[in-house]
Amino acid sequence: MAVVEMTPAAAAELDRLSNPVHGRVLKLFARLEKWPNVSGAKPLRGKLIGHFRMRTGDYRVQFQVAGDVVTVAKIGHRDGFYGE
C-alpha cells in the first residue's frame, strides 16, 4: 500500500474542480494507494520523465512515486495540461 500526498498546487486545483470531476479524481487517489498494482498509469516523457499520469475523462492527474509515497503534483483538464 502506498500513501498518496498532494502538493499545495494540486490541492488547490482539486478544490476548483466541479463536484462530479472531484469525485472521479478522488477515486483515482484510492486506486493510487494500491501502487504499483495500478492499471492505467502511463509514464511521461521528455522534461516530465519520472512522472506518471492517469486520466479520468478529460482530466489528468500527474504524479511521482518515491518508495511507497505517491505525490500528486498536478490535476487539470487535458487542454494545456502538459504545456508547463
C-alpha positions in Angstrom: 0.0 0.0 0.0 1.2 3.5 -0.9 0.5 6.8 0.8 -1.0 9.4 -1.6 0.1 13.0 -0.9 -0.6 16.2 -2.8 1.4 19.3 -3.4 -0.3 22.6 -2.3 -0.8 23.4 -6.0 -2.5 20.1 -6.7 -4.7 20.6 -3.6 -5.8 24.0 -4.9 -6.5 22.5 -8.3 -8.6 19.8 -6.7 -10.7 22.3 -4.8 -11.5 24.2 -8.1 -12.9 21.1 -9.8 -16.7 20.6 -10.2 -18.3 18.0 -7.9 -18.6 15.2 -10.5 -14.9 15.5 -11.6 -13.8 16.0 -8.0 -15.4 12.6 -7.1 -13.7 10.9 -10.0 -10.3 12.3 -9.1 -10.7 11.0 -5.5 -11.5 7.6 -6.9 -8.1 7.8 -8.8 -6.4 8.6 -5.5 -7.9 5.5 -4.0 -6.5 3.4 -6.9 -3.1 5.1 -6.4 -3.0 3.8 -2.9 -2.5 0.3 -4.4 0.6 1.3 -6.2 2.3 -0.5 -8.1 -0.7 -2.6 -8.8 -2.5 0.2 -10.7 -3.8 0.0 -14.2 -3.9 3.0 -16.5 -0.8 4.8 -15.2 1.4 5.9 -18.1 5.0 7.2 -17.7 5.6 10.6 -19.1 8.5 11.5 -21.4 10.7 14.5 -22.2 11.1 17.0 -19.4 8.5 15.2 -17.4 10.4 11.9 -17.3 10.0 10.3 -13.9 6.4 11.4 -13.7 3.3 9.4 -14.4 -0.3 10.3 -15.4 -3.7 8.8 -15.0 -6.8 10.1 -16.7 -10.5 10.3 -15.9 -12.5 11.6 -18.8 -10.9 14.8 -20.0 -9.0 15.4 -16.7 -5.5 14.2 -15.9 -3.6 13.6 -12.6 0.2 13.9 -12.8 2.2 12.2 -10.0 5.6 10.9 -9.0 6.5 7.8 -7.0 9.2 7.6 -4.4 9.3 4.3 -2.5 5.8 3.9 -1.1 4.8 7.6 -1.4 2.8 8.8 -4.4 2.9 12.6 -4.7 0.3 14.2 -6.9 1.8 17.2 -8.5 -0.9 18.5 -10.9 -4.6 18.0 -11.6 -6.3 19.5 -14.6 -8.1 19.4 -17.9 -6.2 17.8 -20.8 -6.1 21.1 -22.8 -2.7 22.5 -21.9 -2.1 20.0 -19.1 1.4 19.2 -20.3 2.3 22.7 -21.5 4.0 23.9 -18.3 
